[in-house]
Amino acid sequence: MDRSRWAAWLRMLGGLGILVALVWHLGSDAFVSGLRRIDAATLLAGLAIGLLTTVCSAWRWSLVARGLGLRLPLGRAVADYYRALFLNAALPGGVLGDVHRAVRHGRTSGDLGRGVRAVVLERTAGQLVLLVAGAAVLLVRPSPVLGPVVRFLTSPAVALSVAAVAVLLTAAAVGLRARRGASRAERAVRGMLAEVRQGLLGRGVWPGVALSSVAVLTGYLGMFVLAARVAGATAPVAELVPLVVLALLAMALPLNVGGWGPREGVAAWAFGAAGLGAAQGLTTAVIYGVLAFVASLPGAAVLLVRRSVTRRGERPQVELEERVLAEQGAPQRRA
């Protein structure tokens, strides 16, 4: 088994471990209660919010791709993004859908590397907006969770981890410079920075990227608040937002099973720290997870339609090959 598969298994086991720990400490009632509280109106609201966030995310991807010199129409971007969301939710790891859309767009556009980097930059833009907004919310809005978060971020363990990462990155940069030569390494760095300027900071790109990222984050917050209301939380929205931001930030951790794991753990901790009850936080995260999966279901339809179209497109080619083989007296290929 290669290293990438080991990493994927470790990430999945980490997410499962978090879920098992939550069930062990809080019981299974929080999961079951979340499923029982979801009705048709809630599912329709989740689909509507998902449509908003998916279209805005696809628009952001299209803008970044255009900034890098790749063509990506909005309609195709929306369809591919829906399919990626469904694959992310249905498959372990939570990123295989993004990998698929990156590779597919790169191959169809004739530049695999640039297609992959377009997806990386698009996802990075969303995470940066979430980090900035999250830091602003936690600093501006007083919340019981702010103290524990600050203590954790300023703890020796975090400081040592950051220092270790910095040392590793510096060592890697020095090694790359020594092995490949200064000019080649510098050209690689300059090329990366140039693509960041083109794909994210270009004059015709960054306003749309910023606007779409804010709209996507607003949609995510709205869906989480909806989940909290369905779970029975009566706290004001201003009190819920800092807790929701922490749960959304946790979703970026690479320890999950289709997005499940850290989100539920952090939501349970944050709601408990805020005095709303860890069980209610877990129920809220479960409802959000179900709504997110339902919002991705149009991607399953895209996947089925694309597969059907591909098969119909391949059949004429098979028939043409059979006719050519028949004319040459060769045995025909069975379909």
Kinemage of the C-alpha trace (Angstrom):
@kinemage 1
@onewidth
@group {chain A} dominant
@subgroup {mainchain}
@vectorlist {calphas} color= white
{ca met a 1} P 0.000 0.000 0.000
{ca asp a 2} L 1.516 3.338 -1.021
{ca arg a 3} L 1.874 6.392 1.178
{ca ser a 4} L -1.176 8.212 -0.211
{ca arg a 5} L -3.444 5.286 0.614
{ca trp a 6} L -2.031 5.083 4.106
{ca ala a 7} L -2.739 8.794 4.566
{ca ala a 8} L -6.304 8.379 3.286
{ca trp a 9} L -6.928 5.504 5.686
{ca leu a 10} L -5.482 7.467 8.606
{ca arg a 11} L -7.686 10.466 7.806
{ca met a 12} L -10.771 8.255 7.643
{ca leu a 13} L -9.880 6.459 10.873
{ca gly a 14} L -9.334 9.818 12.555
{ca gly a 15} L -12.833 10.953 11.581
{ca leu a 16} L -14.347 7.662 12.708
{ca gly a 17} L -12.481 7.937 16.003
{ca ile a 18} L -14.001 11.360 16.657
{ca leu a 19} L -17.511 10.083 15.920
{ca val a 20} L -17.039 7.037 18.137
{ca ala a 21} L -15.783 9.249 20.978
{ca leu a 22} L -18.845 11.499 20.627
{ca val a 23} L -21.213 8.531 20.755
{ca trp a 24} L -19.326 7.163 23.760
{ca his a 25} L -19.588 10.421 25.740
{ca leu a 26} L -22.941 11.815 24.552
{ca gly a 27} L -24.801 8.710 23.456
{ca ser a 28} L -26.538 8.023 20.175
{ca asp a 29} L -29.653 10.064 21.011
{ca ala a 30} L -28.097 13.233 19.572
{ca phe a 31} L -27.652 11.526 16.197
{ca val a 32} L -31.110 9.955 16.191
{ca ser a 33} L -32.770 13.165 17.390
{ca gly a 34} L -31.161 15.118 14.572
{ca leu a 35} L -32.528 12.738 11.960
{ca arg a 36} L -36.020 12.761 13.472
{ca arg a 37} L -36.280 16.561 13.493
{ca ile a 38} L -35.688 16.973 9.760
{ca asp a 39} L -38.857 17.501 7.708
{ca ala a 40} L -39.636 18.251 4.062
{ca ala a 41} L -39.560 22.026 4.548
{ca thr a 42} L -36.089 21.791 6.092
{ca leu a 43} L -34.834 19.682 3.192
{ca leu a 44} L -36.217 22.153 0.638
{ca ala a 45} L -34.557 25.031 2.488
{ca gly a 46} L -31.283 23.094 2.441
{ca leu a 47} L -31.596 22.534 -1.310
{ca ala a 48} L -32.237 26.249 -1.876
{ca ile a 49} L -29.250 27.319 0.222
{ca gly a 50} L -27.144 24.677 -1.496
{ca leu a 51} L -28.115 26.069 -4.895
{ca leu a 52} L -26.932 29.536 -3.845
{ca thr a 53} L -23.612 28.342 -2.442
{ca thr a 54} L -22.917 26.001 -5.365
{ca val a 55} L -23.591 28.609 -8.045
{ca cys a 56} L -21.434 31.166 -6.225
{ca ser a 57} L -18.649 28.611 -5.713
{ca ala a 58} L -18.779 27.660 -9.399
{ca trp a 59} L -18.654 31.348 -10.349
{ca arg a 60} L -15.544 31.762 -8.183
{ca trp a 61} L -13.941 28.737 -9.859
{ca ser a 62} L -14.785 30.090 -13.303
{ca leu a 63} L -13.225 33.458 -12.441
{ca val a 64} L -10.022 31.883 -11.131
{ca ala a 65} L -9.739 29.617 -14.179
{ca arg a 66} L -10.238 32.569 -16.498
{ca gly a 67} L -7.557 34.496 -14.618
{ca leu a 68} L -5.170 31.608 -15.307
{ca gly a 69} L -6.065 31.630 -18.991
{ca leu a 70} L -8.432 28.635 -18.983
{ca arg a 71} L -11.933 28.624 -20.414
{ca leu a 72} L -14.663 27.466 -18.027
{ca pro a 73} L -18.286 28.469 -18.791
{ca leu a 74} L -20.458 29.045 -15.742
{ca gly a 75} L -23.024 26.382 -16.679
{ca arg a 76} L -20.388 23.697 -16.969
{ca ala a 77} L -18.713 24.916 -13.778
{ca val a 78} L -21.999 24.612 -11.848
{ca ala a 79} L -22.600 21.065 -13.111
{ca asp a 80} L -19.026 19.974 -12.337
{ca tyr a 81} L -19.144 21.622 -8.914
{ca tyr a 82} L -22.373 19.829 -8.024
{ca arg a 83} L -20.818 16.527 -9.050
{ca ala a 84} L -17.713 17.274 -6.968
{ca leu a 85} L -19.831 18.107 -3.911
{ca phe a 86} L -21.710 14.828 -4.229
{ca leu a 87} L -18.488 12.819 -4.562
{ca asn a 88} L -16.971 14.681 -1.606
{ca ala a 89} L -20.001 13.814 0.517
{ca ala a 90} L -20.408 10.225 -0.667
{ca leu a 91} L -16.767 9.100 -0.633
{ca pro a 92} L -14.288 8.947 2.289
{ca gly a 93} L -11.823 11.779 2.664
{ca gly a 94} L -14.104 14.604 1.568
{ca val a 95} L -11.807 15.828 -1.242
{ca leu a 96} L -12.061 13.228 -4.015
{ca gly a 97} L -14.721 15.253 -5.810
{ca asp a 98} L -12.437 18.286 -5.952
{ca val a 99} L -9.618 16.110 -7.259
{ca his a 100} L -11.931 14.748 -9.951
{ca arg a 101} L -13.106 18.158 -11.160
{ca ala a 102} L -9.547 19.482 -11.143
{ca val a 103} L -8.215 16.621 -13.257
{ca arg a 104} L -11.220 16.617 -15.597
{ca his a 105} L -11.060 20.357 -16.256
{ca gly a 106} L -7.304 20.239 -16.681
{ca arg a 107} L -7.522 17.461 -19.261
{ca thr a 108} L -10.385 18.999 -21.236
{ca ser a 109} L -8.656 22.396 -21.263
{ca gly a 110} L -5.358 20.878 -22.424
{ca asp a 111} L -3.366 21.989 -19.354
{ca leu a 112} L -3.644 19.533 -16.481
{ca gly a 113} L -1.295 21.390 -14.153
{ca arg a 114} L -3.029 24.719 -14.567
{ca gly a 115} L -6.448 23.071 -14.184
{ca val a 116} L -5.397 21.550 -10.878
{ca arg a 117} L -3.933 24.832 -9.660
{ca ala a 118} L -7.168 26.629 -10.543
{ca val a 119} L -9.087 24.361 -8.158
{ca val a 120} L -6.423 24.753 -5.464
{ca leu a 121} L -6.567 28.544 -5.720
{ca glu a 122} L -10.370 28.524 -5.757
{ca arg a 123} L -10.538 26.439 -2.587
{ca thr a 124} L -7.780 28.533 -0.985
{ca ala a 125} L -9.757 31.725 -1.613
{ca gly a 126} L -12.768 30.287 0.186
{ca gln a 127} L -10.688 29.158 3.154
{ca leu a 128} L -8.958 32.549 3.436
{ca val a 129} L -12.292 34.382 3.539
{ca leu a 130} L -13.512 31.939 6.194
{ca leu a 131} L -10.366 32.452 8.279
{ca val a 132} L -10.554 36.245 8.062
{ca ala a 133} L -14.281 36.331 8.789
{ca gly a 134} L -13.889 33.820 11.599
{ca ala a 135} L -11.103 35.801 13.255
{ca ala a 136} L -13.134 39.007 12.944
{ca val a 137} L -16.242 37.402 14.439
{ca leu a 138} L -14.373 35.839 17.344
{ca leu a 139} L -12.587 39.105 18.132
{ca val a 140} L -15.545 41.471 17.711
{ca arg a 141} L -18.367 39.374 19.128
{ca pro a 142} L -17.872 38.404 22.793
{ca ser a 143} L -18.349 34.675 23.209
{ca pro a 144} L -17.607 32.126 25.936
{ca val a 145} L -15.595 30.104 23.412
{ca leu a 146} L -13.131 32.937 22.740
{ca gly a 147} L -11.110 32.362 25.908
{ca pro a 148} L -10.474 28.625 25.333
{ca val a 149} L -9.665 29.269 21.660
{ca val a 150} L -7.112 31.968 22.519
{ca arg a 151} L -5.538 29.777 25.194
{ca phe a 152} L -5.277 26.905 22.737
{ca leu a 153} L -3.749 29.039 19.979
{ca thr a 154} L -1.194 30.525 22.397
{ca ser a 155} L -0.358 27.206 24.066
{ca pro a 156} L 3.199 25.834 23.909
{ca ala a 157} L 2.032 22.836 21.880
{ca val a 158} L 0.677 25.035 19.092
{ca ala a 159} L 3.748 27.264 19.178
{ca leu a 160} L 6.036 24.242 18.886
{ca ser a 161} L 3.931 22.833 16.038
{ca val a 162} L 4.106 26.097 14.114
{ca ala a 163} L 7.850 26.294 14.701
{ca ala a 164} L 8.303 22.694 13.515
{ca val a 165} L 6.326 23.363 10.341
{ca ala a 166} L 8.364 26.520 9.689
{ca val a 167} L 11.612 24.573 10.137
{ca leu a 168} L 10.445 21.816 7.787
{ca leu a 169} L 9.381 24.308 5.121
{ca thr a 170} L 12.691 26.156 5.412
{ca ala a 171} L 14.641 22.901 5.168
{ca ala a 172} L 12.610 21.844 2.140
{ca ala a 173} L 13.233 25.199 0.465
{ca val a 174} L 16.966 25.008 1.163
{ca gly a 175} L 17.104 21.432 -0.108
{ca leu a 176} L 15.212 22.339 -3.257
{ca arg a 177} L 17.517 25.260 -3.862
{ca ala a 178} L 20.621 23.119 -3.382
{ca arg a 179} L 19.386 20.250 -5.529
{ca arg a 180} L 17.819 22.090 -8.428
{ca gly a 181} L 19.836 25.245 -8.387
{ca ala a 182} L 18.892 28.738 -7.302
{ca ser a 183} L 17.597 29.907 -10.656
{ca arg a 184} L 15.208 26.987 -11.130
{ca ala a 185} L 13.801 27.223 -7.600
{ca glu a 186} L 13.386 30.959 -7.908
{ca arg a 187} L 11.619 30.548 -11.242
{ca ala a 188} L 9.217 28.073 -9.636
{ca val a 189} L 8.425 30.482 -6.798
{ca arg a 190} L 8.010 33.396 -9.191
{ca gly a 191} L 5.743 31.293 -11.378
{ca met a 192} L 3.580 30.353 -8.396
{ca leu a 193} L 3.295 33.952 -7.242
{ca ala a 194} L 2.452 35.062 -10.771
{ca glu a 195} L -0.405 32.568 -10.944
{ca val a 196} L -1.690 33.756 -7.571
{ca arg a 197} L -1.708 37.329 -8.883
{ca gln a 198} L -3.456 36.267 -12.088
{ca gly a 199} L -5.915 33.786 -10.600
{ca leu a 200} L -6.884 35.633 -7.413
{ca leu a 201} L -5.592 39.209 -7.431
{ca gly a 202} L -6.165 40.225 -11.054
{ca arg a 203} L -8.130 43.426 -11.614
{ca gly a 204} L -11.024 41.595 -13.239
{ca val a 205} L -10.873 38.622 -10.870
{ca trp a 206} L -10.539 39.585 -7.218
{ca pro a 207} L -13.823 41.555 -6.841
{ca gly a 208} L -15.848 38.594 -8.087
{ca val a 209} L -13.781 36.124 -6.049
{ca ala a 210} L -14.292 38.177 -2.882
{ca leu a 211} L -18.025 38.679 -3.501
{ca ser a 212} L -18.666 35.028 -4.321
{ca ser a 213} L -16.641 33.857 -1.307
{ca val a 214} L -18.637 36.095 1.037
{ca ala a 215} L -21.883 34.812 -0.494
{ca val a 216} L -20.755 31.190 -0.062
{ca leu a 217} L -19.781 31.792 3.567
{ca thr a 218} L -23.131 33.481 4.209
{ca gly a 219} L -24.885 30.442 2.777
{ca tyr a 220} L -22.898 28.073 4.985
{ca leu a 221} L -23.667 30.169 8.057
{ca gly a 222} L -27.345 30.296 7.101
{ca met a 223} L -27.537 26.515 6.722
{ca phe a 224} L -25.844 25.979 10.077
{ca val a 225} L -28.189 28.427 11.819
{ca leu a 226} L -31.123 26.647 10.170
{ca ala a 227} L -29.778 23.359 11.528
{ca ala a 228} L -29.462 24.887 14.994
{ca arg a 229} L -33.061 26.092 14.908
{ca val a 230} L -34.277 22.666 13.797
{ca ala a 231} L -32.217 21.143 16.625
{ca gly a 232} L -34.121 23.325 19.088
{ca ala a 233} L -31.531 26.054 19.768
{ca thr a 234} L -33.254 29.303 20.754
{ca ala a 235} L -30.125 31.419 21.264
{ca pro a 236} L -29.880 34.632 19.212
{ca val a 237} L -28.173 34.391 15.841
{ca ala a 238} L -25.372 36.679 17.042
{ca glu a 239} L -24.606 34.149 19.780
{ca leu a 240} L -24.705 31.200 17.397
{ca val a 241} L -22.465 32.666 14.689
{ca pro a 242} L -19.140 32.334 16.594
{ca leu a 243} L -19.951 28.695 17.371
{ca val a 244} L -20.875 28.036 13.752
{ca val a 245} L -17.658 29.646 12.518
{ca leu a 246} L -15.598 27.289 14.666
{ca ala a 247} L -17.484 24.285 13.312
{ca leu a 248} L -16.948 25.469 9.732
{ca leu a 249} L -13.237 25.954 10.372
{ca ala a 250} L -13.065 22.416 11.739
{ca met a 251} L -14.395 21.084 8.441
{ca ala a 252} L -11.072 22.031 6.832
{ca leu a 253} L -9.224 19.493 8.996
{ca pro a 254} L -8.185 16.442 6.931
{ca leu a 255} L -9.667 13.960 9.435
{ca asn a 256} L -13.156 13.132 8.256
{ca val a 257} L -15.406 10.589 6.618
{ca gly a 258} L -17.276 12.392 3.847
{ca gly a 259} L -17.051 15.603 5.902
{ca trp a 260} L -18.115 13.967 9.189
{ca gly a 261} L -15.903 14.003 12.262
{ca pro a 262} L -14.181 17.250 13.316
{ca arg a 263} L -17.301 19.307 12.519
{ca glu a 264} L -19.376 17.307 14.993
{ca gly a 265} L -16.640 17.289 17.626
{ca val a 266} L -16.036 21.043 17.529
{ca ala a 267} L -19.766 21.829 17.401
{ca ala a 268} L -20.367 19.695 20.495
{ca trp a 269} L -17.465 21.362 22.322
{ca ala a 270} L -18.410 24.920 21.265
{ca phe a 271} L -22.074 24.583 22.180
{ca gly a 272} L -21.095 23.037 25.488
{ca ala a 273} L -18.618 25.841 26.242
{ca ala a 274} L -21.283 28.422 25.409
{ca gly a 275} L -23.721 26.835 27.830
{ca leu a 276} L -26.076 25.532 25.137
{ca gly a 277} L -25.305 21.864 25.712
{ca ala a 278} L -22.861 19.605 23.925
{ca ala a 279} L -25.678 17.287 22.843
{ca gln a 280} L -27.468 20.158 21.114
{ca gly a 281} L -24.267 21.087 19.334
{ca leu a 282} L -23.852 17.524 18.114
{ca thr a 283} L -27.490 17.386 16.963
{ca thr a 284} L -27.000 20.676 15.107
{ca ala a 285} L -23.921 19.336 13.326
{ca val a 286} L -25.736 16.115 12.398
{ca ile a 287} L -28.637 18.063 10.887
{ca tyr a 288} L -26.171 20.269 9.010
{ca gly a 289} L -24.405 17.192 7.663
{ca val a 290} L -27.675 15.741 6.396
{ca leu a 291} L -28.690 19.055 4.789
{ca ala a 292} L -25.273 19.385 3.145
{ca phe a 293} L -25.595 15.895 1.700
{ca val a 294} L -29.119 16.574 0.423
{ca ala a 295} L -27.903 19.842 -1.106
{ca ser a 296} L -25.279 17.856 -3.036
{ca leu a 297} L -27.759 15.333 -4.485
{ca pro a 298} L -28.175 17.233 -7.787
{ca gly a 299} L -24.559 16.190 -8.326
{ca ala a 300} L -25.685 12.565 -8.440
{ca ala a 301} L -28.056 13.458 -11.281
{ca val a 302} L -25.198 15.225 -13.093
{ca leu a 303} L -23.044 12.142 -12.648
{ca leu a 304} L -25.712 9.832 -14.087
{ca val a 305} L -26.507 12.143 -17.018
{ca arg a 306} L -22.829 12.586 -17.902
{ca arg a 307} L -22.282 8.823 -17.791
{ca ser a 308} L -25.312 8.204 -20.010
{ca val a 309} L -24.197 10.838 -22.533
{ca thr a 310} L -20.682 9.383 -22.552
{ca arg a 311} L -21.999 5.893 -23.289
{ca arg a 312} L -24.239 7.148 -26.102
{ca gly a 313} L -21.300 9.073 -27.534
{ca glu a 314} L -19.092 5.982 -27.454
{ca arg a 315} L -21.582 3.744 -29.300
{ca pro a 316} L -21.233 5.423 -32.742
{ca gln a 317} L -17.462 5.109 -32.437
{ca val a 318} L -17.817 1.383 -31.684
{ca glu a 319} L -20.121 0.903 -34.691
{ca leu a 320} L -17.679 2.767 -36.939
{ca glu a 321} L -14.814 0.560 -35.775
{ca glu a 322} L -16.899 -2.559 -36.430
{ca arg a 323} L -17.677 -1.446 -39.992
{ca val a 324} L -14.009 -0.757 -40.687
{ca leu a 325} L -13.024 -4.145 -39.298
{ca ala a 326} L -15.735 -5.851 -41.387
{ca glu a 327} L -14.476 -4.188 -44.559
{ca gln a 328} L -10.955 -5.379 -43.768
{ca gly a 329} L -12.167 -8.910 -43.037
{ca ala a 330} L -11.121 -8.805 -39.390
{ca pro a 331} L -13.232 -10.241 -36.540
{ca gln a 332} L -15.590 -7.658 -35.018
{ca arg a 333} L -15.242 -6.442 -31.446
{ca arg a 334} L -18.080 -7.264 -29.133
{ca ala a 335} L -19.667 -4.258 -27.437
